[in-house]
Amino acid sequence: MEEYFPIFKKSVLFRNIDESNYKHLLGCLGVQVKSYEEEEYILFAGDVINHIGIILSGRAQIMKESLAGNKHIIAILEESDMFAEGIVCTASRMSPVTVQAMEPVKVLLIPYERIIKSCGQTCGYHFTLIQNMMVILGEKNVTLNWKLELLTLKGMREKLASYLLKTSMEYGSNTFQIPLNRTELADFLNVSRTSMCRELSRMKDEGLIDLYGRSFKILDKKRLAQCLE
């Protein structure tokens, strides 16, 4: 398990917990590591969930499918990202979403009950773990509110501007790389891929942004922000 300690350091769940305590803490939590192949499902909508997951390697997508079979990407999970933390805190613990591996993935599974209940040895770092869990739930709520606002935007340019400005803020730079390819980005924004690519080209021609593959550079942040007014 020591090989994953650098990933735990990047995880919000283990924030302010010294690496020297990881081994004991992981034993208290009763964790397990599971591997999934590309396109294999990690969990399905409707499953009852009792574990939270942390991505140890690879990428996965959280998605919602309509009755017609249309897929909408809610989030992309990368190394150290967490999932199912909001689901296990509900009364039913029934997942409203599906999580699928986008490539070979390893996941750390942690029983929720082991997180919220102390191991009985009054470990100070276990209390920190519970505090971190509360922070994660709060931040996830903020992210979901932003996603809801994003989906209510009607214009293609508005959606792209909102997504790019938020990503730029998270990176702390006008130059950044997104985790989504064009098809995935269109699914995430719930728009037509062809129309989205056409609008990105227009934004580039107008000097708002520059782009190459998944790399973006905001050239005129003020004018890009005005797209949301």
N, C-alpha and C positions, 0 to 999 in steps of 0.2 A: 504493500500500500504506500510505502514511502515515495515511490516514483510519482505519485499524484500530489504530494505535498505542495509543490509550486502552484498547482491548480487550485488547491484549497485556499492558498494565500490570496488568490485573486477573487475568491468567492465572498460575497457579502455575508453569507451565513457564518463564515469563520473569521470575520473581521474582529480585530483586537484580541484574538486568541493566539497565544504563542505556539510556534511550530512544535516545541518540545511537548506540548500537551495533546497533539493530534492523535497519537497512537492510543492513548488512554481514552480520549473522547470518542474515537471511532469504535472502540470496543464497547463503551457504554451505549452507543447509539445502535449497535447491532447492524452495521451497514453491510451491503453486498454490492458487488460490481457485476453488471450484466452487459453483454455485447449484443449488438443488433447489426444486421447486414443492411446494405443500401436498399431503400424503399420498404424495409420491414417496419411494421407498426409497433410502436412502443406502448401506446395505449389507444383505445378507441373511445369515441363519444358514447356515453352510456355505461362505461365501466365504472365500478365502484373503486375508488382509489384510497389506499391507506399509506402510501409512501410519497415522499417528495423526491425529485430527481435532480442530479447535477451532472451536466455534460462533462465527461473527462477527456473525450477526444471525438473529433468529427463534428458534423452539423445535423440538426434536426429541425423540423418545422411544426409549428402548432397551427392547425387549420380547422376550419369549420366547413362542413359540406351541406349544401341545400338538399331538399328532397329530390330535386331534379338532377343531383349529382355534380353541381357546380362547386368548385373548390375555392375557398377564400383563405389566403394565408394571413394569420393573425400576428405571428412573430416567427423569427428565425432564431434558433438556439445555437450558440457556439460554445467553445470551451469555457468552463466555469459558470455558464448560465444555469439558472434553476427553472424548474417547471413543476406544476401541480401543487405549489404551495398554497394557492388560493382555494383550490378544490378540496383539499383535506381539511380545511377549516370550516367547511359547510356542514350542515346537519346530515344531508344525504350522502355527501362525498361522491356524488355521481358526476363524472366528467362531461361537460358540455362540448368539449373539443376533442380532436384526434391529434396525436403526436406521432410523426413518422420520421424515420431516419432518412436523411438526404444522401448519406454516404455511410460507410462503416462507422458505427458509433459505440462508445463505451459510456455507460451511465452508472453513477453512484446512486443507489437507492437507500433512502433513510426512512425508517418507520416514523410516522408523524408522532405517535404516542411517546416514542423515545426522546423526541425533541422537547415536547412541552412538559414532560415529567422528569424531575430530577432523578438521578440514578441512586440517590440515597446516601451518597458520600459527600454531599454538600459541596460539589466542585464549583468553584467560582467561575470557571470558564463555561460551565453548563448554563449558568445564569446569563452569561454574556451571549451564549447561543440563542437563548429565548428572546433576549432583547433584539438581537440581530434579526430574528424571524419577524418580529413586529415591524421593524424598519422595512424589511423586504415587502411585507404585505402592504404597508403604506405607499411605498414607491410603485408597487405594481398597480395599485388603485389609480395613482396619478397617470401612469402610462396608459392604462385602459381608458381613462377619461380623454386623454389626448387622441387615442385611436378612434374613439367615438366622435370626437370633434372633426377628425380628419375625414371620416366617412360621411359626415354631414355636409362637407364642402362640396359644392356642385361643380365647380369648374376644374378642368384638368390641370391648368396652371396653378390654381390655388392649392390643390392636393400636392403637386410636386414641390411647390415653394415651401409648404408647411413641412413636408418630409425632409427636404434638404436643409432647411434652416435648423430644424431640431437635431438632425444628425451632426451638422456643423457645430452646434452648441455642445453636444455630448463629446465630440472629439476635441473641442477647444481650438479649432482651426478651420479656416475656410477651405482647406484642402483635406480630403478624407476619402476613404474607400468604404462603400456600402457592402453588406453581406449578401445582397440579392443580385441575381442576373436580371435581365430585362423582363423575362416572363414572370419571374417571382415577384418583381417590383410591381408589375401590373396586377398580379393577383392580390398583393398586399394592399394596393390602393383601390382595388375593386374597379378597375378600368380596362379598356381595350388596350392590348399591347401595341397594336399598330398606331392607334391614336396617341398613345403615350410617347412612343418613340418619335412621332412627328412633332409633338409639342416640345420635347427635349431638344430636337434639332432647331426649332424656332427660337427657343430660349438661348441656345448657343449662338445662333446667328445675330441675336439682338444684344449680345455681350453681357448677358446675365450670369451665365455659367460656362464652364468648359468641362468636357467629359471625355473619358476614354475607357471603355469597358466599365468596370465597377468604380473607377476613380472619378471623383468630381472635384471641381474647384469653383467656389462662388466668386465671381468677378465683381459683382455689384450687389452687395448685401442690402443696401438701402432700397434699391429698385425691386429686388426680389421680395423684400418684406412688404412693399407696396402692393404686391399681387394679392395680399391677404386683406387689404383694406376694403 
